[in-house]
Amino acid sequence: MAPMKISARIANPSLHVPLSLGIPRQSLHVSSRTRNSKYIHVDEESLSGYNPQRYCPIKPGSTLAQSYTALVKLGYGRASTTWLCKDIKYVRFYRSLANLHQPTHPSKSRSAYKVLNVGAADATHRERTTFEKIGRAATDSPAEHRGSICVRQAERMFDVASKGQTYNCFVFEPLGPNLLEFTNRPSNRPFGSQNVRVTATYLLHAMDFLHTNGIAHTAIKLDNIQITLPDEQDSYLDAFRAAERSSPSFSKLGQGDISAIASREMEQDELGYPILCDLGSAVFDEERYPGVVQALPYRAPEVILGAAWDHKIDVWNFGVLIWELLFTEQLFGDSDERGLIEAMIRYVGIPPKSFLKLCRQSGTFFDGNGNWTHGTIDTVRLEDRIEQGTSNADFFDFLRCALQWDPRERSSAAQLLDHSWLK
């Protein structure tokens, strides 16, 4: 494959993607009599410890900051809800130009559709701080890092006050479904080695951008990677919005008489460009953060074993994710930390003693000589985990560069970008 050139065109890919109207994330069929039932859990209501007061009361038609009108709920989590919105100031501005018969320069034209992420009341300011750090770095740098367009960044940040609570809000350009949603559709499997290489290239540029600025993402997983929309973005979103109007997502009056609304899933049948999203768990190198991070299947060994860690944990995370994309299985499983370390030994080999000496928790799994203390482990070459005939020496070398026990020996994102497997 020829080396991929990253350019500003990433934001508007030349893909011919069939429009898909999307479906409600929860297919709840209820009669009008049960529509307000408090026994049906919708979206964030299903989360343990759910407190409706944490979430900003938004419903379709709500307007925030006198600018953004909520249209369709796109998603939710413990720390936020996400909405497709219309920028009404944009609409008014361009309508006034049309009334004055003033032409719009193509370079100034943009979509009135936006995505609004509204943080929970007690959510940390981590994402805002990260965006501000990136902004300062961009101001200080003489040239834009080519990976900056591979990371989703807020074009505006503001706060909303409601019922004595304050909520952080972030405005983004719209993107399509995340890779977890995309790859879960049977029509989009298998993902294919060419698509994996393209995805790897974009993710490495995104990681190098963050790491150059002293930021570890710490949560690189399929549902934090979204793909760009097709060229006819507004037509796609018009159809998506029309589907919501014709078949509204389930809603009810929940706890505290606060509306609970089901989110609607975006569907896309062809792959757009992957963009790394969600900086809410980002950690800065200078913080020397000692805590546990990363979802269990992607957790780096230095995090499990209690060594000091930095942005190199993202590289390990990346290697595990690339295996998952290519072979549709988790490389080391997701049982518990002991099971993960055991699987790492089985497929990557025994960790070096010099690395274990840096790990506060190494005694939980290894003796003083670096031997595993929980039985015998039969080692297996990664090449032997897959069917014969699908082996690629360049790929396995690439993977091993990312999956070194000792982060000091692990390749950086920039080094992996130069690997022959991506050429």
Secondary structure, DSSP 8 states (H G I E B T S, - for coil): -------GGGGS----------EESS-----TTTTT-TTS--GGGGSTT--GGGS----TT-EETTTEEEEEEEEE-SSEEEEEEEEHHHHHHHHHHHHTT----GGG---SEEEEEEE-TT--SHHHHHHHHHHHHHHH-SS--GGGGGB---SEEEEEEETTEEEEEEEE-----BHHHHHHSGGG-S--HHHHHHHHHHHHHHHHHHHHTTEE-----GGGEEE---SSHHHHHHHHHHHHHHS---EEE-GGG-EEE--EE---SS---EEE---TT-EEGGG---S--S-GGG--HHHHTT----THHHHHHHHHHHHHHHHSS-SS-SS-HHHHHHHHHHHH----HHHHTT-TTGGGTB-TTS-BSSS------GGGGS-TT---HHHHHHHHHH--SSTTTS--HHHHHTSGGG-
